[in-house]
Amino acid sequence: MRQGLLLLVVAGLILSAVIGLSWPGVSAQADVLQAEGKLQWYRGNMHTHSYWSDGDNFLEMIADWYQTHDYDFLVFTDHNVLANTERWVDVAKIKKGEQAFPKLQQRFPDWVEQREVDGRHEVRLRTFREVAEKLDVPGKFLLVQGEEITDHYHRHPIHMNAHNVQEVVTPRGGESVREVIQNNVDAVVAQRERTGQPMFIHLNHPNFGYAVTAEDIMPIVGEKFFEVYNGHPGVHNSGDGVHASTERIWDIVLTKRLAELDLPVMYGLATDDGHNYHGIPSRASEPGRGWVMVLAPELETSTLIHCLEAGRFYSSSGVTLSRVESSEQGLELQVQPVDGESYTIEFIGTRRGYNPEGVPIENPANSELPVTRKYDDAIGTVFKTVTGTEGRYEFNGDEIYVRARVTSSAPHPNPSEVGESQRAWAQPVLGPASLERQRK
């Protein structure tokens, strides 16, 4: 399995050379992310639920929502299922069926298949392939088949999204949170190797049930993505007095992987995790809260996956970036301004010489809690803050990595947490300390 992971990296490097893209985080990077020529920004959501599991709408209606709200691609990720079999549902028993079914009939009047069985009014759930054939628009809108691999360790929920999977991935389980994550990553990598289809897996909402710690994530091999922002109101992106926020987890994981474990960067995704599609906005788990912006030469599944794996994207909950430039000299970005908004750009990272020891957090009985440990404040510190639409950070020579966070003065129009601002997250780039370590 580990040999297969190495082959995937080599294959990605070859593809990078063929289509003229660099791969930040693998070697010394010099990359400009900006729409020009064939390169365009494509907006997408990578975490979506429907009637195929615990969502409250039909695939085609969800796809229609994203298509009409200026998204370019959408991944369906229902729990432990692919929408590829014949399935009928009782309209009276599905969530919000009294609202969803009339809307379906109105939007797609010649599309609905229904029947009466023993007094039950049933409708057939369309498969992913049927919906994609109806709603995909070449170069403009793309649907991707995915799955939320919904696993657990004891009472800890461990969920991971697999993208472009060809077969259902049965949850693999394990003897620890870390082992559950690794086993499911290995299962997706094995399917990718066996089928030859590009696909990848990402870790969902680590603070859902406070199930996953930084220590669980940092040693995972074959995993390069996790959700730094998830739009579900119940996943605790900001943590609390005992539990680290997802951004704090990100910085700990990045530092440990790059400076101690010799593992690749971990990229941060923003997703919706939408379940509820009626009465928007509300305090439910709804679409439109978080997304990724991928710079790619075409709107095609394998190309999007490659560009995501190459770090050629940023994540957003409302802020738009027009340019991100990384090099051996530093990191620079430009914000696409909106009238009436101001922006704070923070460059965040860790320098060589930090204290690597983590201190357990204990309860009043002096026993260690199963939470992310407390680490040196030098891990994930703010190197520089800029007010405006442009910011640049120049390396001093001892940085392990640098990432950027942009916060708008405008509040999120439909926040997952009270007081949430609109933000964007530029992906981490290797600093001189990591590049030097790679060369040794």
Secondary structure by P-SEA (a helix, b strand, c coil): caaaaaaaaaaaaaaaaaacccccccccccccccccccbbbbbbbcbbbcccccccccaaaaaaaaaaacccbbbbbccccccccbbbbccccccccccaaaaaaaacccccccccccccbbbbbbcaaaaaaaccccccbbbbbbbccccccccbbbbbbbccccccccccccccaaaaaaaaaaaaaaaaaaaccccbbbbcccccccccccccccccccccbbbccccccccccccccccccaaaaaaaaaaaacccccccbbbbbbbccccccccccccccccccbbbbbbcccccaaaaaaaaaaccccccccccccbbbbcccbbbbcccccccbbbbbbbbbcccccccbbbbbbcccccccccccccccccccccccccccbbbbbbcccccbbbbbbbbccccccccccccccccccbbbbcaaaaaaaac
